[in-house]
Amino acid sequence: MTYSVLPAELVALARRVVEENRAAGRRVAVAESCTGGLVSAALTEIPGSSDVLEAGFITYSNATKRKLLNVSADVIDTFGAVSIAVAWAMAQGAIEQSDADVAVAITGVAGPGGGTEKKPVGTVVFARAERGGDPQDVIADKKHFGEIGRGSVRLQAALVALELLLPVPATPAP
């Protein structure tokens, strides 16, 4: 019997991410803020994840986002830590600071405090960057999970991040 402290749905999705990226020959990196390493923990729960997981950056503070991922202080000051601009910079930084082929970043307000009128508790922003991708082609999303509890916000955010790490099927030529 296999035992995990993580929710079964999180482990199942992490298994898909590892298996599908291994089959695609891709290495992944994760830049996490509000999830605090939950995505990386889910990935490393899977035997053989070292074939796929290149790096996990837990950049909870703005200073660490700047130091480890080269997120500009101007971007943080202008848009705030919970913004598409910062998530995109985090994902790009994870690509630049690793040998990963694809990186996903997560930043948000898990609660119970810290929310504002414009960024209420449960707001989480995601971005994905690919090595060799056009930096102008921003792949990002903002989700409002609501005040569902800190643990639930973090879980939902981790699930979305893992979905973003799945290889995108090639579109057939017309």
N, CA and C atoms as a LAMMPS dump frame, in Angstrom:
ITEM: TIMESTEP
0
ITEM: NUMBER OF ATOMS
522
ITEM: BOX BOUNDS ff ff ff
-5.0000000000000000e+02 5.0000000000000000e+02
-5.0000000000000000e+02 5.0000000000000000e+02
-5.0000000000000000e+02 5.0000000000000000e+02
ITEM: ATOMS id mol type element x y z
1 1 1 N 0.84 -1.182 0
2 1 2 C 0 0 0
3 1 3 C 0.887 1.247 0
4 2 1 N 0.561 2.185 -0.869
5 2 2 C 1.304 3.428 -0.947
6 2 3 C 0.619 4.47 -0.088
7 3 1 N 1.405 5.181 0.692
8 3 2 C 0.857 6.204 1.582
9 3 3 C 1.364 7.577 1.147
10 4 1 N 0.46 8.533 1.141
11 4 2 C 0.841 9.902 0.834
12 4 3 C 0.112 10.841 1.783
13 5 1 N 0.789 11.876 2.215
14 5 2 C 0.142 12.892 3.046
15 5 3 C -0.64 13.871 2.175
16 6 1 N -0.442 13.79 0.878
17 6 2 C -1.093 14.716 -0.046
18 6 3 C -2.423 14.149 -0.542
19 7 1 N -3.353 15.039 -0.899
20 7 2 C -4.648 14.567 -1.424
21 7 3 C -4.472 13.716 -2.68
22 8 1 N -5.294 12.679 -2.799
23 8 2 C -5.2 11.736 -3.917
24 8 3 C -5.32 12.435 -5.269
25 9 1 N -6.209 13.428 -5.393
26 9 2 C -6.382 14.107 -6.679
27 9 3 C -5.122 14.875 -7.081
28 10 1 N -4.403 15.409 -6.1
29 10 2 C -3.164 16.139 -6.375
30 10 3 C -2.076 15.17 -6.843
31 11 1 N -1.962 14.045 -6.162
32 11 2 C -0.96 13.041 -6.527
33 11 3 C -1.268 12.449 -7.904
34 12 1 N -2.533 12.203 -8.195
35 12 2 C -2.911 11.635 -9.496
36 12 3 C -2.545 12.589 -10.632
37 13 1 N -2.807 13.877 -10.449
38 13 2 C -2.474 14.847 -11.486
39 13 3 C -0.963 15.003 -11.611
40 14 1 N -0.254 14.979 -10.492
41 14 2 C 1.211 15.045 -10.536
42 14 3 C 1.778 13.854 -11.3
43 15 1 N 1.174 12.678 -11.107
44 15 2 C 1.613 11.477 -11.837
45 15 3 C 1.462 11.691 -13.349
46 16 1 N 0.315 12.258 -13.759
47 16 2 C 0.116 12.559 -15.192
48 16 3 C 1.18 13.521 -15.702
49 17 1 N 1.476 14.569 -14.917
50 17 2 C 2.476 15.557 -15.322
51 17 3 C 3.831 14.884 -15.524
52 18 1 N 4.217 14.04 -14.573
53 18 2 C 5.508 13.349 -14.675
54 18 3 C 5.507 12.415 -15.883
55 19 1 N 4.482 11.594 -16.022
56 19 2 C 4.442 10.615 -17.11
57 19 3 C 4.401 11.284 -18.479
58 20 1 N 3.541 12.298 -18.639
59 20 2 C 3.392 12.929 -19.953
60 20 3 C 4.607 13.779 -20.324
61 21 1 N 5.217 14.444 -19.345
62 21 2 C 6.419 15.214 -19.66
63 21 3 C 7.618 14.291 -19.905
64 22 1 N 7.674 13.169 -19.199
65 22 2 C 8.741 12.198 -19.47
66 22 3 C 8.601 11.691 -20.902
67 23 1 N 7.39 11.347 -21.307
68 23 2 C 7.146 10.854 -22.67
69 23 3 C 7.484 11.916 -23.713
70 24 1 N 7.272 13.183 -23.369
71 24 2 C 7.566 14.286 -24.299
72 24 3 C 9.026 14.729 -24.228
73 25 1 N 9.78 14.15 -23.29
74 25 2 C 11.189 14.521 -23.147
75 25 3 C 11.387 15.922 -22.595
76 26 1 N 10.433 16.366 -21.772
77 26 2 C 10.501 17.736 -21.236
78 26 3 C 10.839 17.743 -19.755
79 27 1 N 11.616 18.756 -19.365
80 27 2 C 11.939 19.012 -17.964
81 27 3 C 11.128 20.229 -17.523
82 28 1 N 10.668 20.219 -16.271
83 28 2 C 9.821 21.3 -15.775
84 28 3 C 10.441 21.971 -14.556
85 29 1 N 10.04 23.228 -14.365
86 29 2 C 10.403 23.98 -13.163
87 29 3 C 9.143 24.647 -12.636
88 30 1 N 9.143 24.899 -11.351
89 30 2 C 8.006 25.538 -10.703
90 30 3 C 8.514 26.697 -9.862
91 31 1 N 7.852 27.851 -9.977
92 31 2 C 8.145 29.012 -9.139
93 31 3 C 6.902 29.25 -8.296
94 32 1 N 6.998 28.961 -7.01
95 32 2 C 5.826 29.003 -6.145
96 32 3 C 5.922 30.105 -5.106
97 33 1 N 4.8 30.756 -4.879
98 33 2 C 4.698 31.707 -3.781
99 33 3 C 3.632 31.186 -2.816
100 34 1 N 2.355 31.45 -3.065
101 34 2 C 1.31 31.098 -2.094
102 34 3 C 1.164 29.601 -1.874
103 35 1 N 1.615 28.773 -2.799
104 35 2 C 1.519 27.323 -2.614
105 35 3 C 2.682 26.779 -1.787
106 36 1 N 3.698 27.582 -1.563
107 36 2 C 4.769 27.23 -0.638
108 36 3 C 5.448 25.898 -0.869
109 37 1 N 5.532 25.443 -2.095
110 37 2 C 6.207 24.184 -2.398
111 37 3 C 5.268 23.006 -2.595
112 38 1 N 3.971 23.25 -2.534
113 38 2 C 2.999 22.161 -2.665
114 38 3 C 3.072 21.486 -4.038
115 39 1 N 3.277 22.263 -5.084
116 39 2 C 3.363 21.686 -6.43
117 39 3 C 4.625 20.823 -6.536
118 40 1 N 5.734 21.348 -6.047
119 40 2 C 6.975 20.575 -6.063
120 40 3 C 6.844 19.31 -5.22
121 41 1 N 6.18 19.422 -4.063
122 41 2 C 5.973 18.253 -3.204
123 41 3 C 5.142 17.195 -3.925
124 42 1 N 4.104 17.628 -4.628
125 42 2 C 3.267 16.681 -5.36
126 42 3 C 4.069 15.974 -6.445
127 43 1 N 4.872 16.732 -7.174
128 43 2 C 5.681 16.125 -8.236
129 43 3 C 6.687 15.128 -7.672
130 44 1 N 7.33 15.478 -6.557
131 44 2 C 8.343 14.583 -5.989
132 44 3 C 7.726 13.396 -5.255
133 45 1 N 6.407 13.392 -5.106
134 45 2 C 5.703 12.238 -4.543
135 45 3 C 5.73 11.066 -5.539
136 46 1 N 5.984 11.374 -6.815
137 46 2 C 5.925 10.373 -7.878
138 46 3 C 7.311 9.766 -8.096
139 47 1 N 7.432 8.432 -7.978
140 47 2 C 8.709 7.788 -8.274
141 47 3 C 9.151 8.128 -9.706
142 48 1 N 10.411 8.456 -9.865
143 48 2 C 10.927 8.799 -11.184
144 48 3 C 10.743 10.261 -11.548
145 49 1 N 10.242 11.067 -10.615
146 49 2 C 10.031 12.485 -10.923
147 49 3 C 11.335 13.207 -11.238
148 50 1 N 12.459 12.639 -10.82
149 50 2 C 13.744 13.28 -11.123
150 50 3 C 14.02 13.288 -12.627
151 51 1 N 13.318 12.461 -13.39
152 51 2 C 13.436 12.495 -14.848
153 51 3 C 12.816 13.766 -15.422
154 52 1 N 11.936 14.402 -14.669
155 52 2 C 11.127 15.503 -15.188
156 52 3 C 11.345 16.808 -14.43
157 53 1 N 11.365 16.757 -13.102
158 53 2 C 11.456 17.985 -12.304
159 53 3 C 12.882 18.488 -12.266
160 54 1 N 13.09 19.644 -12.863
161 54 2 C 14.403 20.279 -12.907
162 54 3 C 14.642 21.114 -11.657
163 55 1 N 13.649 21.933 -11.27
164 55 2 C 13.844 22.848 -10.147
165 55 3 C 12.514 23.305 -9.585
166 56 1 N 12.529 23.605 -8.302
167 56 2 C 11.393 24.225 -7.64
168 56 3 C 11.896 25.425 -6.856
169 57 1 N 11.347 26.582 -7.145
170 57 2 C 11.725 27.815 -6.456
171 57 3 C 10.56 28.231 -5.567
172 58 1 N 10.804 28.304 -4.256
173 58 2 C 9.777 28.817 -3.351
174 58 3 C 10.183 30.243 -3.028
175 59 1 N 9.482 31.177 -3.651
176 59 2 C 9.825 32.59 -3.524
177 59 3 C 8.658 33.313 -2.863
178 60 1 N 8.543 33.117 -1.569
179 60 2 C 7.402 33.634 -0.824
180 60 3 C 7.481 35.154 -0.658
181 61 1 N 8.671 35.665 -0.417
182 61 2 C 8.806 37.114 -0.228
183 61 3 C 9.137 37.799 -1.551
184 62 1 N 8.803 39.077 -1.617
185 62 2 C 9.14 39.855 -2.814
186 62 3 C 10.645 39.933 -3.005
187 63 1 N 11.39 40.045 -1.908
188 63 2 C 12.849 40.113 -2
189 63 3 C 13.405 38.845 -2.632
190 64 1 N 12.84 37.701 -2.282
191 64 2 C 13.307 36.438 -2.849
192 64 3 C 12.887 36.301 -4.306
193 65 1 N 11.717 36.819 -4.65
194 65 2 C 11.316 36.83 -6.063
195 65 3 C 12.355 37.605 -6.877
196 66 1 N 12.811 38.726 -6.321
197 66 2 C 13.823 39.537 -7.011
198 66 3 C 15.16 38.795 -7.077
199 67 1 N 15.584 38.245 -5.946
200 67 2 C 16.912 37.642 -5.849
201 67 3 C 17.049 36.336 -6.654
202 68 1 N 16.086 35.427 -6.506
203 68 2 C 16.214 34.118 -7.152
204 68 3 C 15.688 34.07 -8.583
205 69 1 N 14.666 34.893 -8.873
206 69 2 C 14.021 34.804 -10.18
207 69 3 C 14.191 36.074 -11.022
208 70 1 N 14.931 37.037 -10.496
209 70 2 C 15.188 38.301 -11.208
210 70 3 C 13.914 39.065 -11.562
211 71 1 N 12.9 38.975 -10.693
212 71 2 C 11.69 39.764 -10.901
213 71 3 C 12.029 41.21 -10.544
214 72 1 N 11.743 42.107 -11.441
215 72 2 C 12.063 43.516 -11.244
216 72 3 C 11.276 44.117 -10.082
217 73 1 N 11.96 44.889 -9.24
218 73 2 C 11.285 45.599 -8.154
219 73 3 C 10.235 46.543 -8.725
220 74 1 N 10.523 47.131 -9.885
221 74 2 C 9.554 48.037 -10.521
222 74 3 C 8.266 47.304 -10.884
223 75 1 N 8.384 46.067 -11.371
224 75 2 C 7.201 45.283 -11.736
225 75 3 C 6.388 44.972 -10.478
226 76 1 N 7.071 44.577 -9.412
227 76 2 C 6.369 44.281 -8.159
228 76 3 C 5.696 45.544 -7.622
229 77 1 N 6.428 46.656 -7.609
230 77 2 C 5.878 47.913 -7.084
231 77 3 C 4.712 48.421 -7.927
232 78 1 N 4.802 48.267 -9.227
233 78 2 C 3.769 48.787 -10.127
234 78 3 C 2.508 47.931 -10.109
235 79 1 N 2.661 46.621 -10.187
236 79 2 C 1.514 45.734 -10.355
237 79 3 C 1.132 44.958 -9.102
238 80 1 N 2.048 44.867 -8.137
239 80 2 C 1.81 44.073 -6.937
240 80 3 C 2.238 42.636 -7.145
241 81 1 N 2.556 41.968 -6.038
242 81 2 C 3.06 40.59 -6.116
243 81 3 C 2.034 39.637 -6.724
244 82 1 N 0.754 39.918 -6.515
245 82 2 C -0.301 39.059 -7.061
246 82 3 C -0.815 39.714 -8.34
247 83 1 N -0.082 39.456 -9.423
248 83 2 C -0.416 40.059 -10.716
249 83 3 C 0.108 39.177 -11.832
250 84 1 N -0.494 39.348 -12.995
251 84 2 C -0.027 38.601 -14.159
252 84 3 C 1.412 38.991 -14.489
253 85 1 N 1.745 40.266 -14.34
254 85 2 C 3.112 40.716 -14.646
255 85 3 C 4.132 40.008 -13.765
256 86 1 N 3.848 39.898 -12.473
257 86 2 C 4.796 39.241 -11.568
258 86 3 C 4.827 37.738 -11.823
259 87 1 N 3.672 37.117 -12.017
260 87 2 C 3.655 35.672 -12.295
261 87 3 C 4.442 35.363 -13.563
262 88 1 N 4.26 36.197 -14.592
263 88 2 C 4.981 35.997 -15.847
264 88 3 C 6.484 36.146 -15.639
265 89 1 N 6.881 37.166 -14.874
266 89 2 C 8.308 37.372 -14.59
267 89 3 C 8.871 36.2 -13.783
268 90 1 N 8.075 35.666 -12.865
269 90 2 C 8.516 34.503 -12.083
270 90 3 C 8.725 33.29 -12.985
271 91 1 N 7.793 33.042 -13.892
272 91 2 C 7.918 31.895 -14.804
273 91 3 C 9.133 32.06 -15.715
274 92 1 N 9.319 33.275 -16.238
275 92 2 C 10.485 33.538 -17.092
276 92 3 C 11.774 33.358 -16.29
277 93 1 N 11.763 33.843 -15.04
278 93 2 C 12.943 33.687 -14.184
279 93 3 C 13.26 32.232 -13.909
280 94 1 N 12.238 31.408 -13.712
281 94 2 C 12.464 29.984 -13.465
282 94 3 C 13.084 29.314 -14.684
283 95 1 N 12.672 29.729 -15.871
284 95 2 C 13.29 29.203 -17.102
285 95 3 C 14.757 29.64 -17.168
286 96 1 N 14.995 30.922 -16.913
287 96 2 C 16.357 31.464 -17.015
288 96 3 C 17.302 30.888 -15.966
289 97 1 N 16.779 30.565 -14.789
290 97 2 C 17.623 30.089 -13.688
291 97 3 C 17.713 28.563 -13.614
292 98 1 N 17.205 27.875 -14.618
293 98 2 C 17.243 26.409 -14.629
294 98 3 C 17.461 25.935 -16.063
295 99 1 N 17.503 24.624 -16.206
296 99 2 C 17.601 24.027 -17.536
297 99 3 C 16.256 23.453 -17.973
298 100 1 N 15.175 23.907 -17.339
299 100 2 C 13.845 23.39 -17.655
300 100 3 C 13.387 23.843 -19.033
301 101 1 N 12.509 23.036 -19.606
302 101 2 C 11.902 23.371 -20.897
303 101 3 C 10.636 24.203 -20.711
304 102 1 N 9.967 24.008 -19.583
305 102 2 C 8.731 24.727 -19.289
306 102 3 C 8.711 25.041 -17.796
307 103 1 N 8.16 26.214 -17.455
308 103 2 C 8.042 26.598 -16.052
309 103 3 C 6.662 27.188 -15.801
310 104 1 N 6.168 26.93 -14.61
311 104 2 C 4.903 27.506 -14.177
312 104 3 C 5.158 28.28 -12.894
313 105 1 N 4.502 29.441 -12.789
314 105 2 C 4.6 30.261 -11.583
315 105 3 C 3.218 30.433 -10.973
316 106 1 N 3.204 30.522 -9.647
317 106 2 C 1.963 30.69 -8.886
318 106 3 C 2.19 31.774 -7.849
319 107 1 N 1.308 32.767 -7.808
320 107 2 C 1.359 33.799 -6.772
321 107 3 C -0.068 34.195 -6.43
322 108 1 N -0.345 34.366 -5.138
323 108 2 C -1.722 34.67 -4.783
324 108 3 C -1.916 35.013 -3.323
325 109 1 N -3.195 35.124 -2.947
326 109 2 C -3.6 35.449 -1.583
327 109 3 C -4.396 34.266 -1.045
328 110 1 N -3.741 33.421 -0.251
329 110 2 C -4.398 32.226 0.261
330 110 3 C -5.308 32.524 1.451
331 111 1 N -5.024 33.589 2.165
332 111 2 C -5.857 33.982 3.297
333 111 3 C -5.382 33.364 4.601
334 112 1 N -6.093 33.573 5.682
335 112 2 C -7.387 34.24 5.724
336 112 3 C -7.288 35.765 5.615
337 113 1 N -6.113 36.329 5.832
338 113 2 C -5.934 37.779 5.698
339 113 3 C -5.18 38.093 4.432
340 114 1 N -4.874 39.375 4.255
341 114 2 C -4.037 39.804 3.146
342 114 3 C -4.766 40.22 1.895
343 115 1 N -6.049 39.972 1.825
344 115 2 C -6.811 40.348 0.643
345 115 3 C -7.124 41.834 0.611
346 116 1 N -7.423 42.327 -0.569
347 116 2 C -7.852 43.711 -0.764
348 116 3 C -9.115 43.688 -1.626
349 117 1 N -9.68 44.854 -1.842
350 117 2 C -10.871 44.919 -2.686
351 117 3 C -10.56 44.434 -4.108
352 118 1 N -9.389 44.835 -4.627
353 118 2 C -9.018 44.439 -5.987
354 118 3 C -8.458 43.021 -6.061
355 119 1 N -7.862 42.57 -4.97
356 119 2 C -7.277 41.222 -4.923
357 119 3 C -7.746 40.547 -3.642
358 120 1 N -9 40.074 -3.641
359 120 2 C -9.537 39.454 -2.428
360 120 3 C -8.883 38.111 -2.128
361 121 1 N -9.069 37.668 -0.888
362 121 2 C -8.595 36.345 -0.492
363 121 3 C -9.129 35.329 -1.505
364 122 1 N -8.258 34.419 -1.906
365 122 2 C -8.634 33.403 -2.884
366 122 3 C -8.227 33.755 -4.301
367 123 1 N -7.617 34.947 -4.493
368 123 2 C -7.126 35.343 -5.817
369 123 3 C -5.751 34.721 -6.038
370 124 1 N -5.603 33.994 -7.126
371 124 2 C -4.317 33.372 -7.456
372 124 3 C -4.053 33.59 -8.94
373 125 1 N -2.799 33.93 -9.239
374 125 2 C -2.39 34.188 -10.619
375 125 3 C -1.345 33.145 -11.023
376 126 1 N -1.463 32.685 -12.257
377 126 2 C -0.589 31.637 -12.796
378 126 3 C 0.034 32.121 -14.097
379 127 1 N 1.228 31.646 -14.394
380 127 2 C 1.843 31.913 -15.694
381 127 3 C 2.694 30.718 -16.084
382 128 1 N 2.786 30.5 -17.392
383 128 2 C 3.637 29.431 -17.928
384 128 3 C 4.577 30.033 -18.953
385 129 1 N 5.832 29.657 -18.875
386 129 2 C 6.828 30.094 -19.849
387 129 3 C 7.523 28.864 -20.409
388 130 1 N 7.867 28.942 -21.691
389 130 2 C 8.577 27.831 -22.328
390 130 3 C 9.916 28.306 -22.871
391 131 1 N 10.913 27.452 -22.715
392 131 2 C 12.241 27.789 -23.232
393 131 3 C 12.139 27.999 -24.735
394 132 1 N 12.682 29.107 -25.198
395 132 2 C 12.643 29.425 -26.619
396 132 3 C 11.329 30.037 -27.057
397 133 1 N 10.403 30.199 -26.121
398 133 2 C 9.111 30.799 -26.461
399 133 3 C 9.242 32.309 -26.608
400 134 1 N 8.296 32.908 -27.263
401 134 2 C 8.278 34.358 -27.448
402 134 3 C 7.894 35.01 -26.127
403 135 1 N 8.779 35.837 -25.521
404 135 2 C 8.456 36.476 -24.245
405 135 3 C 7.228 37.388 -24.33
406 136 1 N 6.857 37.788 -25.534
407 136 2 C 5.661 38.628 -25.699
408 136 3 C 4.381 37.793 -25.679
409 137 1 N 4.526 36.478 -25.83
410 137 2 C 3.379 35.577 -25.849
411 137 3 C 3.106 35.118 -24.416
412 138 1 N 2.418 35.962 -23.662
413 138 2 C 2.177 35.706 -22.247
414 138 3 C 1.063 34.67 -22.076
415 139 1 N 1.4 33.583 -21.405
416 139 2 C 0.417 32.551 -21.082
417 139 3 C 0.171 32.672 -19.584
418 140 1 N -0.951 33.286 -19.224
419 140 2 C -1.228 33.546 -17.815
420 140 3 C -2.726 33.521 -17.571
421 141 1 N -3.083 33.343 -16.31
422 141 2 C -4.49 33.299 -15.935
423 141 3 C -4.625 33.735 -14.485
424 142 1 N -5.776 34.314 -14.168
425 142 2 C -6.094 34.691 -12.793
426 142 3 C -7.365 33.959 -12.407
427 143 1 N -7.326 33.345 -11.23
428 143 2 C -8.494 32.622 -10.716
429 143 3 C -8.913 33.246 -9.395
430 144 1 N -10.221 33.261 -9.184
431 144 2 C -10.778 33.713 -7.908
432 144 3 C -11.468 32.505 -7.279
433 145 1 N -10.765 31.851 -6.348
434 145 2 C -11.319 30.663 -5.707
435 145 3 C -12.289 31.023 -4.583
436 146 1 N -12.235 32.271 -4.128
437 146 2 C -13.096 32.701 -3.03
438 146 3 C -12.493 32.357 -1.686
439 147 1 N -13.217 32.701 -0.642
440 147 2 C -12.739 32.436 0.721
441 147 3 C -13.115 31.021 1.126
442 148 1 N -12.42 30.058 0.536
443 148 2 C -12.702 28.638 0.771
444 148 3 C -11.769 28.04 1.823
445 149 1 N -10.933 28.865 2.425
446 149 2 C -9.969 28.399 3.412
447 149 3 C -8.583 28.305 2.796
448 150 1 N -7.593 28.618 3.606
449 150 2 C -6.2 28.664 3.148
450 150 3 C -5.766 27.358 2.474
451 151 1 N -6.013 26.246 3.125
452 151 2 C -5.61 24.96 2.567
453 151 3 C -6.29 24.66 1.246
454 152 1 N -7.56 24.999 1.148
455 152 2 C -8.302 24.746 -0.09
456 152 3 C -7.834 25.646 -1.225
457 153 1 N -7.524 26.903 -0.918
458 153 2 C -6.987 27.801 -1.954
459 153 3 C -5.666 27.247 -2.465
460 154 1 N -4.808 26.828 -1.56
461 154 2 C -3.498 26.296 -1.96
462 154 3 C -3.653 25.027 -2.794
463 155 1 N -4.578 24.144 -2.394
464 155 2 C -4.814 22.915 -3.15
465 155 3 C -5.334 23.232 -4.547
466 156 1 N -6.339 24.084 -4.645
467 156 2 C -6.89 24.429 -5.96
468 156 3 C -5.814 25.08 -6.84
469 157 1 N -4.987 25.938 -6.25
470 157 2 C -3.916 26.586 -7.008
471 157 3 C -2.902 25.554 -7.51
472 158 1 N -2.565 24.594 -6.667
473 158 2 C -1.611 23.551 -7.072
474 158 3 C -2.176 22.721 -8.215
475 159 1 N -3.462 22.422 -8.168
476 159 2 C -4.089 21.652 -9.246
477 159 3 C -4.046 22.421 -10.567
478 160 1 N -4.331 23.708 -10.525
479 160 2 C -4.282 24.523 -11.747
480 160 3 C -2.84 24.558 -12.282
481 161 1 N -1.882 24.744 -11.392
482 161 2 C -0.48 24.797 -11.821
483 161 3 C -0.052 23.491 -12.481
484 162 1 N -0.448 22.378 -11.911
485 162 2 C -0.098 21.086 -12.508
486 162 3 C -0.729 20.937 -13.892
487 163 1 N -1.968 21.364 -14.04
488 163 2 C -2.615 21.322 -15.364
489 163 3 C -1.788 22.104 -16.384
490 164 1 N -1.255 23.252 -15.958
491 164 2 C -0.45 24.084 -16.864
492 164 3 C 0.871 23.421 -17.248
493 165 1 N 1.313 22.465 -16.448
494 165 2 C 2.562 21.76 -16.757
495 165 3 C 2.366 20.588 -17.709
496 166 1 N 1.117 20.221 -17.982
497 166 2 C 0.877 19.132 -18.935
498 166 3 C 1.269 19.592 -20.336
499 167 1 N 1.901 18.737 -21.104
500 167 2 C 2.248 19.126 -22.472
501 167 3 C 0.999 19.454 -23.264
502 168 1 N 1.077 20.503 -24.035
503 168 2 C -0.041 20.918 -24.892
504 168 3 C 0.058 20.102 -26.174
505 169 1 N -1.011 19.38 -26.521
506 169 2 C -0.956 18.592 -27.749
507 169 3 C -0.741 19.502 -28.966
508 170 1 N 0.041 19.043 -29.867
509 170 2 C 0.286 19.809 -31.093
510 170 3 C -1.01 19.888 -31.885
511 171 1 N -1.283 21.067 -32.413
512 171 2 C -2.484 21.219 -33.227
513 171 3 C -2.196 20.7 -34.635
514 172 1 N -3.112 19.915 -35.183
515 172 2 C -2.882 19.378 -36.514
516 172 3 C -2.883 20.486 -37.565
517 173 1 N -2.061 20.322 -38.565
518 173 2 C -1.996 21.31 -39.657
519 173 3 C -3.289 21.252 -40.452
520 174 1 N -3.761 22.408 -40.926
521 174 2 C -5.026 22.413 -41.695
522 174 3 C -4.897 21.731 -43.04
